[in-house]
Amino acid sequence: MSVFTRVNHFVRHYRTALNRRRTERLIGTLPAEIRKDIGWPSHYTGLQSDGQDNRGISRF
C-alpha cells in the first residue's frame, strides 16, 4: 500500500467522522418531538453497529 493510498484512506475516514459529528450536533438542536418522529437516536445507534472501524480517529 503506497503512502498516498494510506493518506487518502485516513482523510476519507476523517471526513466521514466529521460529517457524522456535524449531523449529530444538527439533529441534537431539533426539538425532542421531531427527533422522536425521525427515530433519533435509535436510528443512529443502528448505524453505529455497521462494523466500521473508527479506532484510528480520535474524538475530542
Secondary structure by P-SEA (a helix, b strand, c coil): ccaaaaaaaaaaaaaaaaaaaaaaaaaaaccaaaaaaacaaaaaaaaaaccccccccccc
